[in-house]
Amino acid sequence: MDDAQLPMLAELPAPIVVEDRLKTRLTSHSLTFADGKLRPSSSIIPSRQSLAELTREFDVACRPADFDTLKAWLTVLWMSTKKSAAMSDFRLDNVLSLYASKLQRYPADMIETVLAEWSSTPKPKDAHHWWPAIGEIEDAIRGPSETRRMIRDGLREWDMDEAKRQRLSQLYRELAVLEGGDFTFNIRELMHADRDDQISGIRDEAARVRREIYQIEGPNTFARAAGEA
């Protein structure tokens, strides 16, 4: 297989930069994702409309590139990397098509970034930029891609009326107070109890609040963040 067999490059679209924007959008809606969990970063629960808009943004960000664009990106990578002698046994178009079909399951911006970094990242002077195995590309993308999809799926599950949203905001405020070791209105009588009874009462009330949070949220990511799943 030689460079004469290289397909003509399509005009590549402008680089897709979305990760920073998505993180900013989550923060602006008082949401955070850490340790595999999506959760409110404050007691303010985003409105239904805000969450619907955010979900649409994540839907778009999870879309893959089309097949021809992937082949064009892979062609650029091919031209800028060294290949082992064994690669000469394969037709270039078959190799690019196989890789493109495997990578169609991942978000477009992540593929574009990883392929560009593979050929441009400085290497030790005794090393070369070698054409990667498909598994090496997927290893660099799989984790971030799954995180983005988990956030999107958590947002899709999050749907409630205004009364429930307000009650949930109140419960998260109470939970923050309890987790800080203080008393809420429901257990104000414990203020005059001995310290052991206070600690036990605060712990029991926090567990009750978490159960109510779970009952409202159902089996979605926020409920799991509340400690009930």
N, C-alpha and C positions, 0 to 999 in steps of 0.2 A: 504494500500500500504506500503510495507516495503522494506528495503534495499536489501533483497534477490532478488527483482525484478529488480534491477538496471542492465541496459545493460552493456556489456563489453565495456570499454573505448577504443576508437581508439587512435592511437598514434597522439598526437596533433602536428600541425605544429609549427614552431618557431613563436613567437609573431610578429605580423605585425605592424610595427611602421611607419606611413606614414605622419601624420599631420605636423610634424615639417619640413619634407623634402619638402612637397608641399608648405608650406609657404616660405621656402627658395628659391624654384624654381620660385615662383611668384615674389619675390623680385628681383631675379637675372635677370628677364625679365622686370623690371621696371613696375610691375603691383601690385596693391593693391586692397583688398576687404574690404569695411567698410560700415556700415549703409545700407547693402543690395545692394551695388553697386560695380561693378568691374570697375576699372579705371586705366589709366596710372599714375604712380607716378612721371613721368618726361615727357618732350616733345618728348622723343625717343619712337617711336612706334615699337614694336618687329616685326621682319620679319615674313613673311608667314610661312617659314619653322620652325622657332622657336616656333611659336604659334601652329603649327601642332604637334610638338613633345610634347609640354606642354599639349595639349588637350589629346593626347594618355595617358600621365601619369595620368591625372584626370579620364579618362575612366577606367583605371585599378583600380584606388583607389576607384571608386564608385561600383565596383563589390561586390556582396554579397558572403558570405561563402556558400559552398554546404550544403545540408540538413543534411548529416551525421556528418559533422564537427560541425554544430550548435547544434545538439543533444549531441555531446560529450562535448562541452563547457557547455551546460545546465546541463548535468549530474554532472560535477564538481561542479557547483553551487548548485545543489540539495544536494550533499553530504556535503556541507559546510554551509548549512543554516537550520534553524528550520522551521517546517511547522505547520500550524494550524490543529486542529483536523479534520476540514472539508475536508482536502486534502486526508484523508484516504478513502474517497468515490470514488476516481478516480484512474484509472490505470496509473501507472507512464509513460508507453510508450505513452499513449494518451496525457498526459500533456506535455511531452517533444516534441512530434510531433506537437501539437497545437502551442506551443511557437515557435518552429523552423520555422513553416510555416509563422507565423506572422513576424518573424525577417528576413526572406529572402529578404525583400525589402530594407535592410539597408547595408551600406558598412561593409565588414568583419572586418576590424581592429577596427571599432567603437564598434561593438557588442562584440568582444573579450575583449576590454578594459573595457567596462561598466560591463560586467558579472564578470570579475576578480576583479574590484574595489568593486562591490556590496558585495562580500563575504569577502574582505580583509580590507575594510576601518574600522578603529577603531570606536566603538560605546560607548556611556555611559555605565557604569558598570551595570546599571539597565535595559539595553536594550539587545536585541539579534539580530543576523543576521537572519532575517526572509526571507523566500522564497518570492520574489516580484510578484506582479500582473504584467501581461504583459504590462499594461498601464504605470506602473512605469518605466519599462525598456525603452519603446518607448519614454516616456517623456524626458529621459536622452539623447536620440540619435537623436530625430527628428530634432531639430534645427541645430546642426552641420552637420547632413546629408544633409539637404536642402541647407545649405550654400555651401557645396562641390558641389552639383549638379548644383546650380546656377552658380558657377564659371565655371564648365565644360560646361554648356550650353552656357554661354556667350562666351567662347573660341571657341566653335563650330560655332557660328554665325559670328565670326571675320575672314573675308576672303576678301582680296583685292589685287589688283596688286601693283607693286612697285611705280608707279606714284601717286596713291592715298595715299599710305602709307607715301610718302615723303610730300605730301601736308598736310596730317593730322598732321604730326609732326610739320610742320610750323605753322598750325593753333593753336595747343596746346601751342606752344611757345608764339604766339601772345596773346592767352587768358590769359596765366600766367602774361604777362606784363600788360594787361588791368586790370586784377583783382587786380594787385598791385597798381593800380591808376596811371599808367604811359602811355605814348603815343606810338603808333606803327606808322610805316611808312605811313599807310593809313590816319591817322588823325594828321599828324605832324603840319598841319596848326593851330591846336587848341592850340599849345604851346604859342601863343600870344593872345589868347582869355581870357575873364574874367573867374574867377574860376567856376561860375555856368555853363557857356557854356562848359567848360572843363569837368566837372563832367557829364553833360548830354551827351556830345559827346563820352566820354569813355564808358559810360553805353550802349549807342546805338550801338557802334562798337563791344562791347563784345557780345551783343545780336545777331548781324550779324554773328560774328565768330561762335557762338554756333549753329546758323542755318546752316551754311555751314558744320560744323562738323557733324551735324545730317544728312544732305543730303548725305555725304560720307559714314557714318557709317551705316545708315539705322536703323531699330528698334532693335538694339542690346544693350547690357548692357553698353558699353562705351558711346553710344549716350545718354542713360538715365542719365549717370553720368555727361554729359555735360549740363544737365539742360533742355533738350527739351522734356522729356517724364516722 
